[in-house]
């Protein structure tokens, strides 16, 4: 598997982001493991119910896809399948309808989404299997969303700074009205998170995430 790094083997820290202490990383990892295990526990019943509905559309319940993590390290991210089986192939035909500029694809009325998929994506239930990614150490509860390798190919060195930390299930971009933000806004917010990252900020983002998932009337808000 090819490793995708920026520069001479490491992502360039162009902004001079401060290095965090070992204590911070130990607390954050403990927070991730405990939160990830709790997330898996409370996800068992919802995933079981949704699995029945997803199987009615035919095909597998889970969707596994290579994403790019910290320092450009590829890993396999898991989701509940909310799109048709050939979604990746159809995406190439929809690129001209991309509503965002830069290294990210988005369509509010994506024809690849299944009937149950609209419900799953509205409440971000497709992300539930990623608690396993968190426990494994591929991801964190909070951090920049992991990109695809073909999206990374469109990043410049400045954009790649979002790879300085582990990707997360949620992050500052997600709780800041992502449906109304473009690629540059995402980069700005991800780098702001890296600059200001702390356990307290992670807790605030987690609480905001839960509130948005449960009470948002805008399916693109989270």
MODELLER restraints for C-alpha pairs under 7 A, 6 or more apart:
rsr = mdl.restraints
at = mdl.atoms
rsr.add(forms.Gaussian(group=physical.xy_distance, feature=features.Distance(at['CA:3:A'], at['CA:72:A']), mean=6.68, stdev=0.5))
rsr.add(forms.Gaussian(group=physical.xy_distance, feature=features.Distance(at['CA:3:A'], at['CA:73:A']), mean=6.14, stdev=0.5))
rsr.add(forms.Gaussian(group=physical.xy_distance, feature=features.Distance(at['CA:3:A'], at['CA:74:A']), mean=6.79, stdev=0.5))
rsr.add(forms.Gaussian(group=physical.xy_distance, feature=features.Distance(at['CA:4:A'], at['CA:72:A']), mean=5.01, stdev=0.5))
rsr.add(forms.Gaussian(group=physical.xy_distance, feature=features.Distance(at['CA:4:A'], at['CA:73:A']), mean=6.68, stdev=0.5))
rsr.add(forms.Gaussian(group=physical.xy_distance, feature=features.Distance(at['CA:5:A'], at['CA:11:A']), mean=6.29, stdev=0.5))
rsr.add(forms.Gaussian(group=physical.xy_distance, feature=features.Distance(at['CA:5:A'], at['CA:71:A']), mean=6.36, stdev=0.5))
rsr.add(forms.Gaussian(group=physical.xy_distance, feature=features.Distance(at['CA:5:A'], at['CA:72:A']), mean=4.97, stdev=0.5))
rsr.add(forms.Gaussian(group=physical.xy_distance, feature=features.Distance(at['CA:6:A'], at['CA:12:A']), mean=6.71, stdev=0.5))
rsr.add(forms.Gaussian(group=physical.xy_distance, feature=features.Distance(at['CA:6:A'], at['CA:157:A']), mean=6.64, stdev=0.5))
rsr.add(forms.Gaussian(group=physical.xy_distance, feature=features.Distance(at['CA:10:A'], at['CA:71:A']), mean=6.14, stdev=0.5))
rsr.add(forms.Gaussian(group=physical.xy_distance, feature=features.Distance(at['CA:11:A'], at['CA:71:A']), mean=5.69, stdev=0.5))
rsr.add(forms.Gaussian(group=physical.xy_distance, feature=features.Distance(at['CA:11:A'], at['CA:160:A']), mean=6.53, stdev=0.5))
rsr.add(forms.Gaussian(group=physical.xy_distance, feature=features.Distance(at['CA:11:A'], at['CA:161:A']), mean=6.25, stdev=0.5))
rsr.add(forms.Gaussian(group=physical.xy_distance, feature=features.Distance(at['CA:11:A'], at['CA:163:A']), mean=6.87, stdev=0.5))
rsr.add(forms.Gaussian(group=physical.xy_distance, feature=features.Distance(at['CA:11:A'], at['CA:164:A']), mean=6.41, stdev=0.5))
rsr.add(forms.Gaussian(group=physical.xy_distance, feature=features.Distance(at['CA:12:A'], at['CA:157:A']), mean=6.75, stdev=0.5))
rsr.add(forms.Gaussian(group=physical.xy_distance, feature=features.Distance(at['CA:12:A'], at['CA:161:A']), mean=6.45, stdev=0.5))
rsr.add(forms.Gaussian(group=physical.xy_distance, feature=features.Distance(at['CA:13:A'], at['CA:161:A']), mean=6.17, stdev=0.5))
rsr.add(forms.Gaussian(group=physical.xy_distance, feature=features.Distance(at['CA:14:A'], at['CA:158:A']), mean=6.77, stdev=0.5))
rsr.add(forms.Gaussian(group=physical.xy_distance, feature=features.Distance(at['CA:17:A'], at['CA:195:A']), mean=5.69, stdev=0.5))
rsr.add(forms.Gaussian(group=physical.xy_distance, feature=features.Distance(at['CA:28:A'], at['CA:199:A']), mean=6.53, stdev=0.5))
rsr.add(forms.Gaussian(group=physical.xy_distance, feature=features.Distance(at['CA:32:A'], at['CA:134:A']), mean=6.32, stdev=0.5))
rsr.add(forms.Gaussian(group=physical.xy_distance, feature=features.Distance(at['CA:32:A'], at['CA:135:A']), mean=6.78, stdev=0.5))
rsr.add(forms.Gaussian(group=physical.xy_distance, feature=features.Distance(at['CA:32:A'], at['CA:140:A']), mean=5.90, stdev=0.5))
rsr.add(forms.Gaussian(group=physical.xy_distance, feature=features.Distance(at['CA:32:A'], at['CA:141:A']), mean=5.80, stdev=0.5))
rsr.add(forms.Gaussian(group=physical.xy_distance, feature=features.Distance(at['CA:33:A'], at['CA:134:A']), mean=6.86, stdev=0.5))
rsr.add(forms.Gaussian(group=physical.xy_distance, feature=features.Distance(at['CA:33:A'], at['CA:135:A']), mean=5.09, stdev=0.5))
rsr.add(forms.Gaussian(group=physical.xy_distance, feature=features.Distance(at['CA:36:A'], at['CA:131:A']), mean=4.76, stdev=0.5))
rsr.add(forms.Gaussian(group=physical.xy_distance, feature=features.Distance(at['CA:36:A'], at['CA:132:A']), mean=6.69, stdev=0.5))
rsr.add(forms.Gaussian(group=physical.xy_distance, feature=features.Distance(at['CA:36:A'], at['CA:134:A']), mean=5.75, stdev=0.5))
rsr.add(forms.Gaussian(group=physical.xy_distance, feature=features.Distance(at['CA:36:A'], at['CA:135:A']), mean=5.44, stdev=0.5))
rsr.add(forms.Gaussian(group=physical.xy_distance, feature=features.Distance(at['CA:37:A'], at['CA:135:A']), mean=6.78, stdev=0.5))
rsr.add(forms.Gaussian(group=physical.xy_distance, feature=features.Distance(at['CA:39:A'], at['CA:131:A']), mean=5.93, stdev=0.5))
rsr.add(forms.Gaussian(group=physical.xy_distance, feature=features.Distance(at['CA:40:A'], at['CA:131:A']), mean=5.93, stdev=0.5))
rsr.add(forms.Gaussian(group=physical.xy_distance, feature=features.Distance(at['CA:40:A'], at['CA:132:A']), mean=6.94, stdev=0.5))
rsr.add(forms.Gaussian(group=physical.xy_distance, feature=features.Distance(at['CA:43:A'], at['CA:128:A']), mean=6.50, stdev=0.5))
rsr.add(forms.Gaussian(group=physical.xy_distance, feature=features.Distance(at['CA:51:A'], at['CA:61:A']), mean=5.63, stdev=0.5))
rsr.add(forms.Gaussian(group=physical.xy_distance, feature=features.Distance(at['CA:53:A'], at['CA:116:A']), mean=6.92, stdev=0.5))
rsr.add(forms.Gaussian(group=physical.xy_distance, feature=features.Distance(at['CA:54:A'], at['CA:61:A']), mean=5.89, stdev=0.5))
rsr.add(forms.Gaussian(group=physical.xy_distance, feature=features.Distance(at['CA:54:A'], at['CA:116:A']), mean=6.85, stdev=0.5))
rsr.add(forms.Gaussian(group=physical.xy_distance, feature=features.Distance(at['CA:55:A'], at['CA:61:A']), mean=6.24, stdev=0.5))
rsr.add(forms.Gaussian(group=physical.xy_distance, feature=features.Distance(at['CA:59:A'], at['CA:85:A']), mean=6.89, stdev=0.5))
rsr.add(forms.Gaussian(group=physical.xy_distance, feature=features.Distance(at['CA:61:A'], at['CA:80:A']), mean=5.99, stdev=0.5))
rsr.add(forms.Gaussian(group=physical.xy_distance, feature=features.Distance(at['CA:61:A'], at['CA:81:A']), mean=5.66, stdev=0.5))
rsr.add(forms.Gaussian(group=physical.xy_distance, feature=features.Distance(at['CA:62:A'], at['CA:78:A']), mean=6.76, stdev=0.5))
rsr.add(forms.Gaussian(group=physical.xy_distance, feature=features.Distance(at['CA:62:A'], at['CA:79:A']), mean=5.72, stdev=0.5))
rsr.add(forms.Gaussian(group=physical.xy_distance, feature=features.Distance(at['CA:62:A'], at['CA:80:A']), mean=4.63, stdev=0.5))
rsr.add(forms.Gaussian(group=physical.xy_distance, feature=features.Distance(at['CA:62:A'], at['CA:81:A']), mean=5.25, stdev=0.5))
rsr.add(forms.Gaussian(group=physical.xy_distance, feature=features.Distance(at['CA:63:A'], at['CA:78:A']), mean=5.75, stdev=0.5))
rsr.add(forms.Gaussian(group=physical.xy_distance, feature=features.Distance(at['CA:63:A'], at['CA:79:A']), mean=5.11, stdev=0.5))
rsr.add(forms.Gaussian(group=physical.xy_distance, feature=features.Distance(at['CA:63:A'], at['CA:80:A']), mean=5.78, stdev=0.5))
rsr.add(forms.Gaussian(group=physical.xy_distance, feature=features.Distance(at['CA:63:A'], at['CA:81:A']), mean=5.09, stdev=0.5))
rsr.add(forms.Gaussian(group=physical.xy_distance, feature=features.Distance(at['CA:64:A'], at['CA:76:A']), mean=6.22, stdev=0.5))
rsr.add(forms.Gaussian(group=physical.xy_distance, feature=features.Distance(at['CA:64:A'], at['CA:77:A']), mean=5.67, stdev=0.5))
rsr.add(forms.Gaussian(group=physical.xy_distance, feature=features.Distance(at['CA:64:A'], at['CA:78:A']), mean=4.69, stdev=0.5))
rsr.add(forms.Gaussian(group=physical.xy_distance, feature=features.Distance(at['CA:64:A'], at['CA:79:A']), mean=6.49, stdev=0.5))
rsr.add(forms.Gaussian(group=physical.xy_distance, feature=features.Distance(at['CA:65:A'], at['CA:76:A']), mean=5.42, stdev=0.5))
rsr.add(forms.Gaussian(group=physical.xy_distance, feature=features.Distance(at['CA:65:A'], at['CA:77:A']), mean=5.41, stdev=0.5))
rsr.add(forms.Gaussian(group=physical.xy_distance, feature=features.Distance(at['CA:65:A'], at['CA:78:A']), mean=6.65, stdev=0.5))
rsr.add(forms.Gaussian(group=physical.xy_distance, feature=features.Distance(at['CA:66:A'], at['CA:74:A']), mean=6.41, stdev=0.5))
rsr.add(forms.Gaussian(group=physical.xy_distance, feature=features.Distance(at['CA:66:A'], at['CA:75:A']), mean=5.53, stdev=0.5))
rsr.add(forms.Gaussian(group=physical.xy_distance, feature=features.Distance(at['CA:66:A'], at['CA:76:A']), mean=4.48, stdev=0.5))
rsr.add(forms.Gaussian(group=physical.xy_distance, feature=features.Distance(at['CA:66:A'], at['CA:77:A']), mean=6.11, stdev=0.5))
rsr.add(forms.Gaussian(group=physical.xy_distance, feature=features.Distance(at['CA:66:A'], at['CA:148:A']), mean=6.92, stdev=0.5))
rsr.add(forms.Gaussian(group=physical.xy_distance, feature=features.Distance(at['CA:67:A'], at['CA:74:A']), mean=5.63, stdev=0.5))
rsr.add(forms.Gaussian(group=physical.xy_distance, feature=features.Distance(at['CA:67:A'], at['CA:75:A']), mean=5.57, stdev=0.5))
rsr.add(forms.Gaussian(group=physical.xy_distance, feature=features.Distance(at['CA:67:A'], at['CA:76:A']), mean=6.07, stdev=0.5))
rsr.add(forms.Gaussian(group=physical.xy_distance, feature=features.Distance(at['CA:67:A'], at['CA:77:A']), mean=6.28, stdev=0.5))
rsr.add(forms.Gaussian(group=physical.xy_distance, feature=features.Distance(at['CA:67:A'], at['CA:146:A']), mean=5.83, stdev=0.5))
rsr.add(forms.Gaussian(group=physical.xy_distance, feature=features.Distance(at['CA:67:A'], at['CA:147:A']), mean=5.64, stdev=0.5))
rsr.add(forms.Gaussian(group=physical.xy_distance, feature=features.Distance(at['CA:67:A'], at['CA:148:A']), mean=4.90, stdev=0.5))
rsr.add(forms.Gaussian(group=physical.xy_distance, feature=features.Distance(at['CA:67:A'], at['CA:149:A']), mean=6.51, stdev=0.5))
rsr.add(forms.Gaussian(group=physical.xy_distance, feature=features.Distance(at['CA:68:A'], at['CA:74:A']), mean=4.49, stdev=0.5))
rsr.add(forms.Gaussian(group=physical.xy_distance, feature=features.Distance(at['CA:68:A'], at['CA:75:A']), mean=6.29, stdev=0.5))
rsr.add(forms.Gaussian(group=physical.xy_distance, feature=features.Distance(at['CA:68:A'], at['CA:146:A']), mean=5.56, stdev=0.5))
rsr.add(forms.Gaussian(group=physical.xy_distance, feature=features.Distance(at['CA:68:A'], at['CA:147:A']), mean=5.55, stdev=0.5))
rsr.add(forms.Gaussian(group=physical.xy_distance, feature=features.Distance(at['CA:68:A'], at['CA:148:A']), mean=6.04, stdev=0.5))
rsr.add(forms.Gaussian(group=physical.xy_distance, feature=features.Distance(at['CA:68:A'], at['CA:149:A']), mean=6.29, stdev=0.5))
rsr.add(forms.Gaussian(group=physical.xy_distance, feature=features.Distance(at['CA:69:A'], at['CA:75:A']), mean=6.68, stdev=0.5))
rsr.add(forms.Gaussian(group=physical.xy_distance, feature=features.Distance(at['CA:69:A'], at['CA:146:A']), mean=5.94, stdev=0.5))
rsr.add(forms.Gaussian(group=physical.xy_distance, feature=features.Distance(at['CA:69:A'], at['CA:163:A']), mean=6.48, stdev=0.5))
rsr.add(forms.Gaussian(group=physical.xy_distance, feature=features.Distance(at['CA:69:A'], at['CA:166:A']), mean=5.95, stdev=0.5))
rsr.add(forms.Gaussian(group=physical.xy_distance, feature=features.Distance(at['CA:69:A'], at['CA:167:A']), mean=5.80, stdev=0.5))
rsr.add(forms.Gaussian(group=physical.xy_distance, feature=features.Distance(at['CA:70:A'], at['CA:163:A']), mean=4.91, stdev=0.5))
rsr.add(forms.Gaussian(group=physical.xy_distance, feature=features.Distance(at['CA:70:A'], at['CA:164:A']), mean=5.74, stdev=0.5))
rsr.add(forms.Gaussian(group=physical.xy_distance, feature=features.Distance(at['CA:70:A'], at['CA:165:A']), mean=5.21, stdev=0.5))
rsr.add(forms.Gaussian(group=physical.xy_distance, feature=features.Distance(at['CA:70:A'], at['CA:166:A']), mean=4.68, stdev=0.5))
rsr.add(forms.Gaussian(group=physical.xy_distance, feature=features.Distance(at['CA:70:A'], at['CA:167:A']), mean=6.65, stdev=0.5))
rsr.add(forms.Gaussian(group=physical.xy_distance, feature=features.Distance(at['CA:71:A'], at['CA:163:A']), mean=5.30, stdev=0.5))
rsr.add(forms.Gaussian(group=physical.xy_distance, feature=features.Distance(at['CA:71:A'], at['CA:164:A']), mean=5.73, stdev=0.5))
rsr.add(forms.Gaussian(group=physical.xy_distance, feature=features.Distance(at['CA:72:A'], at['CA:163:A']), mean=6.38, stdev=0.5))
rsr.add(forms.Gaussian(group=physical.xy_distance, feature=features.Distance(at['CA:75:A'], at['CA:138:A']), mean=6.78, stdev=0.5))
rsr.add(forms.Gaussian(group=physical.xy_distance, feature=features.Distance(at['CA:77:A'], at['CA:130:A']), mean=6.73, stdev=0.5))
rsr.add(forms.Gaussian(group=physical.xy_distance, feature=features.Distance(at['CA:77:A'], at['CA:133:A']), mean=6.62, stdev=0.5))
rsr.add(forms.Gaussian(group=physical.xy_distance, feature=features.Distance(at['CA:78:A'], at['CA:129:A']), mean=5.61, stdev=0.5))
rsr.add(forms.Gaussian(group=physical.xy_distance, feature=features.Distance(at['CA:78:A'], at['CA:130:A']), mean=5.64, stdev=0.5))
rsr.add(forms.Gaussian(group=physical.xy_distance, feature=features.Distance(at['CA:79:A'], at['CA:126:A']), mean=5.19, stdev=0.5))
rsr.add(forms.Gaussian(group=physical.xy_distance, feature=features.Distance(at['CA:79:A'], at['CA:127:A']), mean=5.37, stdev=0.5))
rsr.add(forms.Gaussian(group=physical.xy_distance, feature=features.Distance(at['CA:79:A'], at['CA:128:A']), mean=6.82, stdev=0.5))
rsr.add(forms.Gaussian(group=physical.xy_distance, feature=features.Distance(at['CA:79:A'], at['CA:129:A']), mean=5.40, stdev=0.5))
rsr.add(forms.Gaussian(group=physical.xy_distance, feature=features.Distance(at['CA:79:A'], at['CA:130:A']), mean=6.52, stdev=0.5))
rsr.add(forms.Gaussian(group=physical.xy_distance, feature=features.Distance(at['CA:80:A'], at['CA:126:A']), mean=4.42, stdev=0.5))
rsr.add(forms.Gaussian(group=physical.xy_distance, feature=features.Distance(at['CA:80:A'], at['CA:127:A']), mean=6.80, stdev=0.5))
rsr.add(forms.Gaussian(group=physical.xy_distance, feature=features.Distance(at['CA:80:A'], at['CA:129:A']), mean=6.82, stdev=0.5))
rsr.add(forms.Gaussian(group=physical.xy_distance, feature=features.Distance(at['CA:81:A'], at['CA:126:A']), mean=6.77, stdev=0.5))
rsr.add(forms.Gaussian(group=physical.xy_distance, feature=features.Distance(at['CA:82:A'], at['CA:113:A']), mean=5.82, stdev=0.5))
rsr.add(forms.Gaussian(group=physical.xy_distance, feature=features.Distance(at['CA:82:A'], at['CA:114:A']), mean=5.87, stdev=0.5))
rsr.add(forms.Gaussian(group=physical.xy_distance, feature=features.Distance(at['CA:82:A'], at['CA:116:A']), mean=6.94, stdev=0.5))
rsr.add(forms.Gaussian(group=physical.xy_distance, feature=features.Distance(at['CA:82:A'], at['CA:117:A']), mean=3.89, stdev=0.5))
rsr.add(forms.Gaussian(group=physical.xy_distance, feature=features.Distance(at['CA:82:A'], at['CA:120:A']), mean=6.72, stdev=0.5))
rsr.add(forms.Gaussian(group=physical.xy_distance, feature=features.Distance(at['CA:82:A'], at['CA:126:A']), mean=6.85, stdev=0.5))
rsr.add(forms.Gaussian(group=physical.xy_distance, feature=features.Distance(at['CA:83:A'], at['CA:112:A']), mean=5.26, stdev=0.5))
rsr.add(forms.Gaussian(group=physical.xy_distance, feature=features.Distance(at['CA:83:A'], at['CA:113:A']), mean=4.22, stdev=0.5))
rsr.add(forms.Gaussian(group=physical.xy_distance, feature=features.Distance(at['CA:83:A'], at['CA:114:A']), mean=5.18, stdev=0.5))
rsr.add(forms.Gaussian(group=physical.xy_distance, feature=features.Distance(at['CA:83:A'], at['CA:117:A']), mean=6.23, stdev=0.5))
rsr.add(forms.Gaussian(group=physical.xy_distance, feature=features.Distance(at['CA:84:A'], at['CA:112:A']), mean=5.61, stdev=0.5))
rsr.add(forms.Gaussian(group=physical.xy_distance, feature=features.Distance(at['CA:84:A'], at['CA:113:A']), mean=6.39, stdev=0.5))
rsr.add(forms.Gaussian(group=physical.xy_distance, feature=features.Distance(at['CA:84:A'], at['CA:114:A']), mean=6.20, stdev=0.5))
rsr.add(forms.Gaussian(group=physical.xy_distance, feature=features.Distance(at['CA:87:A'], at['CA:112:A']), mean=5.89, stdev=0.5))
rsr.add(forms.Gaussian(group=physical.xy_distance, feature=features.Distance(at['CA:98:A'], at['CA:105:A']), mean=5.64, stdev=0.5))
rsr.add(forms.Gaussian(group=physical.xy_distance, feature=features.Distance(at['CA:98:A'], at['CA:106:A']), mean=5.56, stdev=0.5))
rsr.add(forms.Gaussian(group=physical.xy_distance, feature=features.Distance(at['CA:98:A'], at['CA:107:A']), mean=5.98, stdev=0.5))
rsr.add(forms.Gaussian(group=physical.xy_distance, feature=features.Distance(at['CA:99:A'], at['CA:106:A']), mean=5.59, stdev=0.5))
rsr.add(forms.Gaussian(group=physical.xy_distance, feature=features.Distance(at['CA:99:A'], at['CA:107:A']), mean=5.87, stdev=0.5))
rsr.add(forms.Gaussian(group=physical.xy_distance, feature=features.Distance(at['CA:100:A'], at['CA:106:A']), mean=6.18, stdev=0.5))
rsr.add(forms.Gaussian(group=physical.xy_distance, feature=features.Distance(at['CA:100:A'], at['CA:182:A']), mean=5.76, stdev=0.5))
rsr.add(forms.Gaussian(group=physical.xy_distance, feature=features.Distance(at['CA:100:A'], at['CA:183:A']), mean=6.54, stdev=0.5))
rsr.add(forms.Gaussian(group=physical.xy_distance, feature=features.Distance(at['CA:101:A'], at['CA:182:A']), mean=6.85, stdev=0.5))
rsr.add(forms.Gaussian(group=physical.xy_distance, feature=features.Distance(at['CA:101:A'], at['CA:183:A']), mean=6.15, stdev=0.5))
rsr.add(forms.Gaussian(group=physical.xy_distance, feature=features.Distance(at['CA:102:A'], at['CA:183:A']), mean=5.68, stdev=0.5))
rsr.add(forms.Gaussian(group=physical.xy_distance, feature=features.Distance(at['CA:103:A'], at['CA:151:A']), mean=4.76, stdev=0.5))
rsr.add(forms.Gaussian(group=physical.xy_distance, feature=features.Distance(at['CA:103:A'], at['CA:152:A']), mean=6.77, stdev=0.5))
rsr.add(forms.Gaussian(group=physical.xy_distance, feature=features.Distance(at['CA:103:A'], at['CA:154:A']), mean=5.44, stdev=0.5))
rsr.add(forms.Gaussian(group=physical.xy_distance, feature=features.Distance(at['CA:103:A'], at['CA:155:A']), mean=6.33, stdev=0.5))
rsr.add(forms.Gaussian(group=physical.xy_distance, feature=features.Distance(at['CA:103:A'], at['CA:183:A']), mean=6.89, stdev=0.5))
rsr.add(forms.Gaussian(group=physical.xy_distance, feature=features.Distance(at['CA:104:A'], at['CA:151:A']), mean=6.26, stdev=0.5))
rsr.add(forms.Gaussian(group=physical.xy_distance, feature=features.Distance(at['CA:104:A'], at['CA:183:A']), mean=6.53, stdev=0.5))
rsr.add(forms.Gaussian(group=physical.xy_distance, feature=features.Distance(at['CA:120:A'], at['CA:126:A']), mean=5.74, stdev=0.5))
rsr.add(forms.Gaussian(group=physical.xy_distance, feature=features.Distance(at['CA:122:A'], at['CA:219:A']), mean=4.57, stdev=0.5))
rsr.add(forms.Gaussian(group=physical.xy_distance, feature=features.Distance(at['CA:123:A'], at['CA:213:A']), mean=5.42, stdev=0.5))
rsr.add(forms.Gaussian(group=physical.xy_distance, feature=features.Distance(at['CA:124:A'], at['CA:213:A']), mean=6.81, stdev=0.5))
rsr.add(forms.Gaussian(group=physical.xy_distance, feature=features.Distance(at['CA:130:A'], at['CA:169:A']), mean=6.86, stdev=0.5))
rsr.add(forms.Gaussian(group=physical.xy_distance, feature=features.Distance(at['CA:133:A'], at['CA:139:A']), mean=5.58, stdev=0.5))
rsr.add(forms.Gaussian(group=physical.xy_distance, feature=features.Distance(at['CA:134:A'], at['CA:140:A']), mean=5.13, stdev=0.5))
rsr.add(forms.Gaussian(group=physical.xy_distance, feature=features.Distance(at['CA:134:A'], at['CA:141:A']), mean=6.49, stdev=0.5))
rsr.add(forms.Gaussian(group=physical.xy_distance, feature=features.Distance(at['CA:139:A'], at['CA:166:A']), mean=5.55, stdev=0.5))
rsr.add(forms.Gaussian(group=physical.xy_distance, feature=features.Distance(at['CA:139:A'], at['CA:167:A']), mean=5.18, stdev=0.5))
rsr.add(forms.Gaussian(group=physical.xy_distance, feature=features.Distance(at['CA:139:A'], at['CA:168:A']), mean=5.35, stdev=0.5))
rsr.add(forms.Gaussian(group=physical.xy_distance, feature=features.Distance(at['CA:140:A'], at['CA:166:A']), mean=6.06, stdev=0.5))
rsr.add(forms.Gaussian(group=physical.xy_distance, feature=features.Distance(at['CA:140:A'], at['CA:167:A']), mean=6.05, stdev=0.5))
rsr.add(forms.Gaussian(group=physical.xy_distance, feature=features.Distance(at['CA:140:A'], at['CA:168:A']), mean=4.55, stdev=0.5))
rsr.add(forms.Gaussian(group=physical.xy_distance, feature=features.Distance(at['CA:140:A'], at['CA:169:A']), mean=6.67, stdev=0.5))
rsr.add(forms.Gaussian(group=physical.xy_distance, feature=features.Distance(at['CA:141:A'], at['CA:168:A']), mean=5.06, stdev=0.5))
rsr.add(forms.Gaussian(group=physical.xy_distance, feature=features.Distance(at['CA:141:A'], at['CA:169:A']), mean=5.22, stdev=0.5))
rsr.add(forms.Gaussian(group=physical.xy_distance, feature=features.Distance(at['CA:141:A'], at['CA:170:A']), mean=6.33, stdev=0.5))
rsr.add(forms.Gaussian(group=physical.xy_distance, feature=features.Distance(at['CA:142:A'], at['CA:168:A']), mean=4.35, stdev=0.5))
rsr.add(forms.Gaussian(group=physical.xy_distance, feature=features.Distance(at['CA:142:A'], at['CA:169:A']), mean=5.88, stdev=0.5))
rsr.add(forms.Gaussian(group=physical.xy_distance, feature=features.Distance(at['CA:142:A'], at['CA:170:A']), mean=5.00, stdev=0.5))
rsr.add(forms.Gaussian(group=physical.xy_distance, feature=features.Distance(at['CA:142:A'], at['CA:171:A']), mean=5.07, stdev=0.5))
rsr.add(forms.Gaussian(group=physical.xy_distance, feature=features.Distance(at['CA:142:A'], at['CA:202:A']), mean=6.00, stdev=0.5))
rsr.add(forms.Gaussian(group=physical.xy_distance, feature=features.Distance(at['CA:143:A'], at['CA:166:A']), mean=6.22, stdev=0.5))
rsr.add(forms.Gaussian(group=physical.xy_distance, feature=features.Distance(at['CA:143:A'], at['CA:167:A']), mean=4.72, stdev=0.5))
rsr.add(forms.Gaussian(group=physical.xy_distance, feature=features.Distance(at['CA:143:A'], at['CA:168:A']), mean=3.87, stdev=0.5))
rsr.add(forms.Gaussian(group=physical.xy_distance, feature=features.Distance(at['CA:143:A'], at['CA:169:A']), mean=6.97, stdev=0.5))
rsr.add(forms.Gaussian(group=physical.xy_distance, feature=features.Distance(at['CA:143:A'], at['CA:170:A']), mean=6.24, stdev=0.5))
rsr.add(forms.Gaussian(group=physical.xy_distance, feature=features.Distance(at['CA:143:A'], at['CA:171:A']), mean=4.90, stdev=0.5))
rsr.add(forms.Gaussian(group=physical.xy_distance, feature=features.Distance(at['CA:144:A'], at['CA:162:A']), mean=6.56, stdev=0.5))
rsr.add(forms.Gaussian(group=physical.xy_distance, feature=features.Distance(at['CA:144:A'], at['CA:167:A']), mean=4.75, stdev=0.5))
rsr.add(forms.Gaussian(group=physical.xy_distance, feature=features.Distance(at['CA:144:A'], at['CA:168:A']), mean=5.46, stdev=0.5))
rsr.add(forms.Gaussian(group=physical.xy_distance, feature=features.Distance(at['CA:144:A'], at['CA:171:A']), mean=5.70, stdev=0.5))
rsr.add(forms.Gaussian(group=physical.xy_distance, feature=features.Distance(at['CA:144:A'], at['CA:190:A']), mean=5.65, stdev=0.5))
rsr.add(forms.Gaussian(group=physical.xy_distance, feature=features.Distance(at['CA:145:A'], at['CA:167:A']), mean=5.24, stdev=0.5))
rsr.add(forms.Gaussian(group=physical.xy_distance, feature=features.Distance(at['CA:145:A'], at['CA:168:A']), mean=5.49, stdev=0.5))
rsr.add(forms.Gaussian(group=physical.xy_distance, feature=features.Distance(at['CA:145:A'], at['CA:169:A']), mean=6.61, stdev=0.5))
rsr.add(forms.Gaussian(group=physical.xy_distance, feature=features.Distance(at['CA:145:A'], at['CA:170:A']), mean=6.97, stdev=0.5))
rsr.add(forms.Gaussian(group=physical.xy_distance, feature=features.Distance(at['CA:146:A'], at['CA:167:A']), mean=5.22, stdev=0.5))
rsr.add(forms.Gaussian(group=physical.xy_distance, feature=features.Distance(at['CA:159:A'], at['CA:187:A']), mean=6.30, stdev=0.5))
rsr.add(forms.Gaussian(group=physical.xy_distance, feature=features.Distance(at['CA:162:A'], at['CA:190:A']), mean=6.02, stdev=0.5))
rsr.add(forms.Gaussian(group=physical.xy_distance, feature=features.Distance(at['CA:162:A'], at['CA:191:A']), mean=6.06, stdev=0.5))
rsr.add(forms.Gaussian(group=physical.xy_distance, feature=features.Distance(at['CA:170:A'], at['CA:209:A']), mean=6.97, stdev=0.5))
rsr.add(forms.Gaussian(group=physical.xy_distance, feature=features.Distance(at['CA:171:A'], at['CA:205:A']), mean=6.45, stdev=0.5))
rsr.add(forms.Gaussian(group=physical.xy_distance, feature=features.Distance(at['CA:172:A'], at['CA:189:A']), mean=6.12, stdev=0.5))
rsr.add(forms.Gaussian(group=physical.xy_distance, feature=features.Distance(at['CA:172:A'], at['CA:190:A']), mean=6.61, stdev=0.5))
rsr.add(forms.Gaussian(group=physical.xy_distance, feature=features.Distance(at['CA:172:A'], at['CA:193:A']), mean=6.37, stdev=0.5))
rsr.add(forms.Gaussian(group=physical.xy_distance, feature=features.Distance(at['CA:172:A'], at['CA:205:A']), mean=6.59, stdev=0.5))
rsr.add(forms.Gaussian(group=physical.xy_distance, feature=features.Distance(at['CA:173:A'], at['CA:186:A']), mean=5.69, stdev=0.5))
rsr.add(forms.Gaussian(group=physical.xy_distance, feature=features.Distance(at['CA:173:A'], at['CA:189:A']), mean=5.59, stdev=0.5))
rsr.add(forms.Gaussian(group=physical.xy_distance, feature=features.Distance(at['CA:173:A'], at['CA:190:A']), mean=6.56, stdev=0.5))
rsr.add(forms.Gaussian(group=physical.xy_distance, feature=features.Distance(at['CA:174:A'], at['CA:222:A']), mean=5.29, stdev=0.5))
rsr.add(forms.Gaussian(group=physical.xy_distance, feature=features.Distance(at['CA:175:A'], at['CA:205:A']), mean=6.94, stdev=0.5))
rsr.add(forms.Gaussian(group=physical.xy_distance, feature=features.Distance(at['CA:175:A'], at['CA:208:A']), mean=6.37, stdev=0.5))
rsr.add(forms.Gaussian(group=physical.xy_distance, feature=features.Distance(at['CA:175:A'], at['CA:209:A']), mean=6.10, stdev=0.5))
rsr.add(forms.Gaussian(group=physical.xy_distance, feature=features.Distance(at['CA:175:A'], at['CA:222:A']), mean=6.41, stdev=0.5))
rsr.add(forms.Gaussian(group=physical.xy_distance, feature=features.Distance(at['CA:177:A'], at['CA:221:A']), mean=5.12, stdev=0.5))
rsr.add(forms.Gaussian(group=physical.xy_distance, feature=features.Distance(at['CA:177:A'], at['CA:222:A']), mean=6.95, stdev=0.5))
rsr.add(forms.Gaussian(group=physical.xy_distance, feature=features.Distance(at['CA:178:A'], at['CA:220:A']), mean=6.84, stdev=0.5))
rsr.add(forms.Gaussian(group=physical.xy_distance, feature=features.Distance(at['CA:178:A'], at['CA:221:A']), mean=5.51, stdev=0.5))
rsr.add(forms.Gaussian(group=physical.xy_distance, feature=features.Distance(at['CA:178:A'], at['CA:222:A']), mean=6.32, stdev=0.5))
rsr.add(forms.Gaussian(group=physical.xy_distance, feature=features.Distance(at['CA:179:A'], at['CA:220:A']), mean=4.69, stdev=0.5))
rsr.add(forms.Gaussian(group=physical.xy_distance, feature=features.Distance(at['CA:179:A'], at['CA:221:A']), mean=5.05, stdev=0.5))
rsr.add(forms.Gaussian(group=physical.xy_distance, feature=features.Distance(at['CA:212:A'], at['CA:222:A']), mean=6.57, stdev=0.5))
rsr.add(forms.Gaussian(group=physical.xy_distance, feature=features.Distance(at['CA:213:A'], at['CA:222:A']), mean=6.67, stdev=0.5))
